[in-house]
Amino acid sequence: MTTESPRWFTSSYSNNGGNCVEVATNLAHVHGVVPVRDSKRPTGPALSIAPHAFSAFVCGVKDGALGNA
């Protein structure tokens, strides 16, 4: 069993305004999850998302399928 820790990062497209999420994709292969958390609350809870769902979300964002906020 591995004890690998999440390596959190924010998107390079973040505007550093504080309204960002952080992801730890390094755990996708090892643990089968992609943790996502609020960058303003690094010690707060994290969502555990299945890698295929996270990948579909990223593809949707890139394709513009989710609209504009």
KEPALUM-250353 format. One record per atom (N, C-alpha, C): x, y, z. Coordinates in pm, whole numbers, plus 50000, padded with zeros to 5 digits. Example, Ala and Ser with C-alpha at 12.3 -4.5 7.8 and 13.67 -1.06 7.14 Angstrom:
513194943150780;512304955050780;513204967050780;512854977550708;513674989450714;512905000350787;
END
This chain:
500844988250000;500005000050000;500895012550000;500485022249927;501265034649917;500725045150013;501585053950054;501175065150140;501375078350067;501275077849936;501505089749855;500535100949896;501075112849912;500275124549950;499815131949825;498695138849836;498235146749721;499205158049690;499445160349561;500245171749515;499255181649454;498855191249534;497815200749496;498355211149399;497525215049303;497865226049213;496605232949165;496765245249123;495655252749063;495965254348914;494955256848838;495115258548695;495985270548664;496735269348557;497545280848512;496645292048460;495375289048436;494415299048390;493765306648506;494065302848630;493505309748746;494015324148748;493145333248787;493545347348788;494085351648923;494315342149013;494855344849146;493995354449226;492705354649199;491775362849274;491255356149399;491685343949424;491275336949544;490075327849526;489415328449412;488255319849387;488665308149299;489525299749352;490085288849274;489825275549342;489945265049265;489955251649322;491325245749296;491685236249380;492935229149364;492615214449339;493415207949259;493235193749232;494545186349256;494425173549282;495605165149303;495485153049211;495845154849086;495685144148988;496665132649007;497675134649089;498665123949109;498055111749179;496895113149240;496285101849309;495325093849221;495085098449098;494125091749010;494515077248983;495755075048946;496195061448913;496355052749037;496895058449142;497215050749263;495975047549346;495095057549366;493945055849455;492605055849383;492595058949254;491345058949180;490445070849209;491035081949256;490265094149282;491075106349241;490355117149213;490975130249191;490385139549297;491135142249404;490635151249506;490565165649454;489525172849494;489325186749456;488965194349583;489615205949604;489325213849725;489315228749693;488775236449785;488735251049776;490115256349813;490705264349726;492065269449753;492115278549875;490985284449913;490965293250031;490895285250161;490575272350153;490445263850272;491265251050255;492585252250252;493415240450226;493295229450332;492855232750452;492665222450554;491215217950562;490365223450476;488955219750474;488725206850397;487465203550375;487145191050307;487535191350159;487685179550104;487975177949961;486965168149903;486545170749782;485685161449710;486575150949645;486135138549646;486855127749578;486065124249453;486635127149337;485955125149210;486635113949133;485815105349072;486375094448991;487155100348874;488285094548839;489095099948729;488335101648598;487465092248562;486725093648436;485745105348442;485165107948558;484255119348572;485025132448566;486195132948628;487015145048624;487475147848481;487875137448411;488305138848273;487165144048185;485965138748206;484805143448129;484505158048159;484655162148285;484455176048323;485465185148253;486735181448256;487785189448192;487525190548042;487145179447979;486845179747835;485655189047807;484645188647893;483495197447877;483865212047888;484745215147981;485215228947996;485975233347871;486885224947826;487695228247708;486845230047583;485795222047572;484915222447454;483875233647462;483785240247577;482785250647595;481385245347617;481275232547648;479965226247665;479275230347795;479985236847885;479385240548013;478935255048017;479085262147910;478655276047905;479625285547973;479225298047983;480045308348046;479415312548177;480245315548273;479745320148403;479725335248407;
END
